[in-house]
Amino acid sequence: MKKRWMFLALALLVLAGIAGCGRSGDGENGEYVLYFLASSVEKHGPALKTEPYAGEEQAEPTPAELVQALLAGPAAQDLRSPFPRGVTMQDCSFDPEQPGRVEVTLSERYGELTDISLTLADYCIVLTLSQIEGVESVEIISGGHAAHYRSHQVLTAEEALLTDYLADGTQEETG
């Protein structure tokens, strides 16, 4: 049990690095962004950064289109994909029994991720999909199974800590 709390604390600290990127897209004015790993994380720098979604500007993208764009990887040189090579999307759709929940089913390769790598990959998906109107939560399944070592299976953008506590003890709000 103590290990689970330590992992959760570590995950929250790393997610605090997201502070520099905020939720800038939010789907307003057709401006959607994709979340990827920052190539280098500076002290108190963001762990995740964004790049604009290059899909059609006229239509709101579907959750499946955004996941496909994430899996294709970033165009910017200063970003990295959080996903293992060969991960494919098997399904991505709204859960008819849970309004606001999107279920993302990825290939077994996604199950190779653990610990903080899994947390960062999960939130790249969650933060990207949460820009779509009506998406309140995301459940990610790999190879037919949810990761048993997550503390919970249904993830929300609000769980991503968008506050950075600086070394000098001051607090910087970015979200």
Residue pairs with C-beta under 8 A, 6 or more apart in sequence:
4 151
7 115
8 151
10 116
11 116
11 119
12 161
14 47
14 116
14 119
14 120
15 47
15 119
15 123
15 159
15 160
15 161
16 161
16 163
16 164
16 165
17 38
17 41
17 44
17 45
17 46
17 47
17 48
17 164
18 46
18 47
18 48
18 123
18 127
18 160
18 161
18 162
19 46
19 161
19 162
19 163
19 164
19 172
19 174
19 175
20 45
20 46
20 49
20 164
20 174
21 35
21 46
21 48
21 49
21 50
22 162
22 174
22 175
23 127
23 130
23 131
23 157
23 162
23 175
24 31
24 33
24 50
25 31
25 32
25 33
25 50
25 52
25 53
25 131
26 131
27 60
27 131
27 132
27 133
30 57
30 58
30 60
31 52
32 52
32 53
32 55
32 61
32 66
32 128
32 131
32 132
33 50
33 51
33 52
33 53
33 128
33 131
34 50
34 51
34 52
34 53
34 66
34 69
34 70
34 74
34 124
34 128
35 48
35 49
35 50
35 70
35 123
35 124
35 125
35 127
35 128
36 48
36 49
36 50
36 51
36 70
36 73
36 74
36 76
36 79
36 80
36 81
36 82
36 124
37 47
37 48
37 49
37 79
37 80
37 81
37 82
37 120
37 124
38 45
38 46
38 47
38 48
38 49
38 78
38 79
38 80
39 77
39 78
39 79
39 80
40 78
41 47
43 167
44 164
44 166
44 167
47 120
48 120
48 123
48 124
48 127
49 78
49 79
51 74
51 75
51 76
51 79
53 61
53 66
53 69
54 69
54 75
55 61
55 65
55 66
55 69
60 132
60 133
61 69
61 132
62 92
62 132
63 92
63 93
63 94
63 102
63 104
63 129
63 132
63 135
64 89
64 92
64 93
66 128
66 129
66 131
66 132
67 89
67 92
67 104
67 125
67 128
67 129
68 89
70 81
70 83
70 124
70 125
70 128
71 81
71 83
71 87
71 88
71 89
73 81
74 80
74 81
82 113
82 117
82 120
82 121
82 124
83 109
83 110
83 113
83 121
84 109
84 110
84 112
84 113
85 109
86 107
86 109
87 106
87 107
87 109
87 110
88 106
88 107
88 109
89 104
89 105
89 106
89 107
90 105
90 106
90 107
91 103
91 104
91 105
92 102
92 103
92 104
92 105
93 102
93 103
94 100
94 101
94 102
94 103
94 134
95 101
95 102
95 103
95 139
98 137
99 136
100 134
100 135
100 136
100 137
101 136
101 137
101 138
101 139
101 154
102 129
102 135
102 137
102 138
102 139
103 138
103 139
103 141
104 125
104 129
104 138
104 139
104 140
104 141
105 141
105 142
105 144
106 140
106 141
106 142
106 143
107 142
107 143
108 142
108 143
109 142
110 121
110 140
110 142
110 143
111 142
111 143
111 145
111 147
113 121
114 149
118 147
118 149
118 150
122 140
122 150
122 155
123 155
123 160
125 138
125 140
126 138
126 155
126 156
126 157
126 159
126 160
127 157
127 160
129 135
129 138
130 136
130 138
130 156
130 157
136 156
137 154
137 155
137 156
138 154
138 155
138 156
139 146
139 153
139 154
139 155
140 146
140 147
140 155
146 153
147 153
162 174
162 175
163 171
163 172
163 173
163 174
163 175
164 171
164 172
164 174
165 171
165 172
166 172
